[in-house]
Amino acid sequence: MASVTLKGIKKSYTKDVTVIKGVDLQIKDGEFVVFVGPSGCGKSTLLRMIAGLEDITEGELMIGDALANDVHASKRGIAMVFQSYALYPHMSVYDNMAFSLKLAGADKAEIDKRVQRAAEILQITHLLERKPKALSGGQRQRVAIGRAIVREPQVFLFDEPLSNLDASLRLNMRVELSKLHADLKTTMIYVTHDQVEAMTLADRIVVFNAGVVQQVGSPLEMYENPANLFVAGFLGSPKMNLLEAQLVGVENGLAVVRLPKGITVRAAVDASRATAGSKVTLGVRPEHIQLATEGDVGIPARVDLVEHLGDIVLAYVEIPGVNDILAVKLPGHYTNLKRGDAVRLVFPETSALVFDEAGLAFKRTV
């Protein structure tokens, strides 16, 4: 096992085209780190640079205590699992998993020991004599992962390995990958555009956009305290409601912001660095919005769409004068809610976030 350290890593294809714009990151030994972001943000390129499949334009890559910039991919102690399974169709599962060890000249007993151990971990021992065409998608992905395990690498790299699987298999494979990390205790770096995979698998998440790291932290930390508007809008399903507003001022330690039509909302954030009258963005997650009960004032709104999902109800509502449609996540017992209903919304001050004109979050005070 080994740590991975990136210092000022950049990747340029031409003088005017820089896709990785200076990444500084410390990945601890045995940590499961997920790179997440939209397509084209640079996450897979950075993974390929760590693997040695892309040259590093600038900066230092350390694997363990060794500088790896100029070390050949085969010598870095890394195993990579790709989106495509890339199995040899004419070989059995056993031979696919053993192939790299045979090329490296390992003796037959050692090869068999490693293949059998990997197959046992992945619960594919009964498939070792089959050819890839006789396997399901999930089984093929297990074989691809097994092929990486037998190499006993210092670091595992995963490049969107579950993208080709259906929803049910992705769920099962996420569970398997979590178990695998717990069993092997090896450093793992995982790339995905799927925020659910990121939230469920990672010890820490690294959010990318346009070749720049936006924020690094634990899944819960990122979800509850996004550093900026991009992270706030990217993590969460449905995504955070983001509403244009104006900062009125600070009262009793609470930021007071005004929405269109004179609607005011209070948020437990420190907005002392901003001036009254400045443009801000109010952020509230769908599950934090409440429907007013008797005695609550609330913000008048109208229901545009209701999705009954069993355990929860998703309501999409419109506040008169506010252009954005808000998503509201409610408990499943709201079965009578329907399109056209008049409701009143409550934004709890301890859950609301406020972002300044540059898109940076004000610090929570609770």
Summary of the structure (lengths in Angstrom):
residues: 366
radius of gyration: 24.7
end to end distance: 38.6
largest distance: 77.2
contacts: 1168
relative contact order: 0.12
helix: 27%
strand: 35%
